[in-house]
Amino acid sequence: MALDLARYSENLEGTKSQLAEAEKLIVEVKSQLVSAQKANSLAEIQLKCMAESYNSLETRTEELQTEVNRLQAKIGSLDNELQEEKKNHQDTLASCKDLEEMEIAADLDAKTNQLNSLRSQTEIIGSPYIDRSSKGEGFQEESTTTSINIVKNKNRFTIRVRSF
């Protein structure tokens, strides 16, 4: 019995030692569990933040795409407006050129009429050669040569008429 008691005491000491060791392990495991729970909680918070950031980025991407589409439409509109303005400018230049040509033609007509008027006045007044010829002095009217010279100077046209 003393031997049994010693064995039981020894077993009891061994069991106490194992129990103390198990308690240490339990404390360590609890500590690791708390640490893991904290890490998990932190990971969940990070995941939520990342999800919110992702959603925010998606929203911002949609806003930027809408802005890009609006700006592309505006570029298209401005390009059309520019093309229209270029066409209008070309039409205006063509109209100016036509008006300039019409002005030249009108000036030329006016000078021609003026020349014809001078010729008819000369015929009405009479030439000294014609007067002599009618008096029988034997002179004949000489034909006259008319020279018309059109000069463009600083967007103005000058028409010179000479008779000789």
C-alpha positions as CSV (number, residue, x, y, z in Angstrom):
1,M,0.0,0.0,0.0
2,A,2.7,2.4,0.7
3,L,4.0,1.5,-2.7
4,D,0.6,2.1,-4.2
5,L,0.4,5.4,-2.4
6,A,3.8,6.4,-3.7
7,R,2.8,5.4,-7.2
8,Y,-0.4,7.3,-6.9
9,S,1.4,10.3,-5.5
10,E,3.9,10.1,-8.4
11,N,1.0,9.8,-10.8
12,L,-0.7,12.7,-9.1
13,E,2.4,14.8,-9.4
14,G,2.7,13.8,-13.1
15,T,-0.9,14.6,-13.7
16,K,-0.5,17.9,-11.9
17,S,2.5,18.6,-14.0
18,Q,0.6,17.7,-17.2
19,L,-2.3,19.8,-16.0
20,A,-0.1,22.8,-15.4
21,E,1.5,22.2,-18.8
22,A,-2.0,21.9,-20.4
23,E,-3.1,25.1,-18.6
24,K,-0.1,26.9,-20.0
25,L,-1.0,25.6,-23.5
26,I,-4.6,26.7,-23.0
27,V,-3.5,30.2,-22.0
28,E,-1.1,30.3,-25.0
29,V,-3.9,29.0,-27.3
30,K,-6.3,31.6,-25.9
31,S,-3.8,34.3,-26.5
32,Q,-3.3,33.1,-30.0
33,L,-7.1,32.9,-30.5
34,V,-7.4,36.5,-29.3
35,S,-4.6,37.6,-31.6
36,A,-6.1,35.7,-34.5
37,Q,-9.5,37.3,-33.8
38,K,-7.9,40.8,-33.7
39,A,-6.1,40.0,-37.0
40,N,-9.4,38.7,-38.5
41,S,-11.2,41.8,-37.3
42,L,-8.5,44.0,-38.8
43,A,-8.7,42.0,-42.0
44,E,-12.4,42.4,-42.2
45,I,-12.0,46.2,-41.6
46,Q,-9.4,46.3,-44.4
47,L,-11.7,44.3,-46.7
48,K,-14.6,46.7,-46.0
49,C,-12.3,49.7,-46.7
50,M,-11.0,48.1,-49.9
51,A,-14.6,47.4,-51.0
52,E,-15.6,51.0,-50.3
53,S,-12.5,52.2,-52.1
54,Y,-13.3,50.0,-55.1
55,N,-16.9,51.2,-55.1
56,S,-15.7,54.8,-54.9
57,L,-13.3,54.2,-57.8
58,E,-16.0,52.6,-59.9
59,T,-18.3,55.6,-59.2
60,R,-15.4,58.0,-60.1
61,T,-14.7,56.0,-63.2
62,E,-18.3,56.3,-64.3
63,E,-18.3,60.1,-63.6
64,L,-15.0,60.5,-65.6
65,Q,-16.4,58.4,-68.5
66,T,-19.5,60.6,-68.5
67,E,-17.3,63.7,-68.6
68,V,-15.2,62.2,-71.4
69,N,-18.3,61.5,-73.4
70,R,-19.6,65.0,-72.8
71,L,-16.2,66.5,-73.9
72,Q,-16.1,64.3,-77.0
73,A,-19.5,65.4,-78.0
74,K,-18.5,69.0,-77.4
75,I,-15.4,68.5,-79.5
76,G,-17.6,67.1,-82.3
77,S,-19.9,70.0,-82.0
78,L,-17.0,72.5,-82.1
79,D,-15.4,70.7,-85.0
80,N,-18.7,71.0,-86.9
81,E,-19.0,74.6,-86.0
82,L,-15.4,75.2,-87.2
83,Q,-16.1,73.5,-90.5
84,E,-19.2,75.6,-90.9
85,E,-17.2,78.8,-90.1
86,K,-14.6,77.7,-92.6
87,K,-17.2,77.2,-95.3
88,N,-18.8,80.6,-94.5
89,H,-15.4,82.2,-94.6
90,Q,-14.7,80.6,-98.0
91,D,-18.2,81.7,-99.3
92,T,-17.6,85.2,-98.0
93,L,-14.2,85.3,-99.8
94,A,-15.8,84.1,-103.0
95,S,-18.5,86.7,-102.7
96,C,-15.9,89.4,-102.1
97,K,-14.0,88.3,-105.1
98,D,-17.2,88.3,-107.2
99,L,-18.1,91.8,-106.0
100,E,-14.6,93.0,-106.8
101,E,-14.8,91.5,-110.3
102,M,-18.2,93.1,-110.7
103,E,-16.8,96.4,-109.5
104,I,-14.0,96.1,-112.0
105,A,-16.5,95.4,-114.7
106,A,-18.6,98.3,-113.7
107,D,-15.6,100.6,-113.7
108,L,-14.6,99.3,-117.1
109,D,-18.1,99.8,-118.4
110,A,-18.1,103.4,-117.0
111,K,-14.8,104.2,-118.6
112,T,-16.0,102.6,-121.9
113,N,-19.1,104.7,-121.7
114,Q,-17.1,107.8,-120.9
115,L,-14.8,107.1,-123.8
116,N,-17.8,106.5,-126.1
117,S,-19.3,109.8,-124.9
118,L,-16.0,111.6,-125.6
119,R,-15.9,110.1,-129.1
120,S,-19.5,111.1,-129.8
121,Q,-18.8,114.6,-128.4
122,T,-15.8,114.8,-130.7
123,E,-18.0,113.7,-133.6
124,I,-20.6,116.3,-132.7
125,I,-18.2,119.1,-132.2
126,G,-16.3,118.1,-135.2
127,S,-12.7,117.5,-136.0
128,P,-10.6,120.1,-137.7
129,Y,-9.8,117.6,-140.3
130,I,-13.4,116.9,-141.0
131,D,-14.1,120.7,-141.1
132,R,-11.4,121.2,-143.7
133,S,-12.5,118.2,-145.6
134,S,-16.0,119.5,-145.8
135,K,-14.7,122.8,-147.0
136,G,-12.9,121.0,-149.7
137,E,-9.5,121.4,-148.4
138,G,-8.7,117.8,-149.1
139,F,-7.9,116.6,-145.6
140,Q,-9.2,113.3,-144.5
141,E,-10.1,112.3,-140.9
142,E,-7.4,110.2,-139.4
143,S,-8.4,107.2,-137.5
144,T,-7.7,107.3,-133.8
145,T,-6.3,104.5,-131.7
146,T,-7.6,104.1,-128.1
147,S,-5.6,102.3,-125.5
148,I,-7.2,101.1,-122.3
149,N,-4.8,100.2,-119.4
150,I,-6.2,98.6,-116.2
151,V,-3.8,98.8,-113.2
152,K,-4.4,97.1,-109.8
153,N,-2.8,99.0,-107.0
154,K,-3.5,98.1,-103.3
155,N,-6.8,96.5,-104.1
156,R,-8.0,99.4,-106.3
157,F,-8.2,99.3,-110.0
158,T,-7.3,102.3,-112.1
159,I,-8.4,102.4,-115.7
160,R,-6.4,104.7,-118.0
161,V,-7.8,105.5,-121.4
162,R,-5.6,107.2,-124.0
163,S,-6.5,108.2,-127.5
164,F,-3.9,109.0,-130.2
